[in-house]
């Protein structure tokens, strides 16, 4: 199964609400948990690929993921322009 990594995430030991905070303090708490997670990169990539809009995934907030996607689009355009 392609999402088996989810069962190894540090988040499994916390309530889901921890990763869907309503304030910046909650985001910081979730990020600290994610920072020690063995599947952080896979989690972030999943959220980016699936365009998940809410919550902290792979240690990144919604805003951070939007920035990452924007940067990837800019890199893809630059690469395409060089061809």
Secondary structure, 3 states (H helix, E strand, C coil): CCCHHHHHCHHHHCCHHHHCCCCHHHHHHHHHHHHCCCCHHHHHHHHHHCCCCCCCECCECHHHHHHHHHHHHHHHHHHHHHC
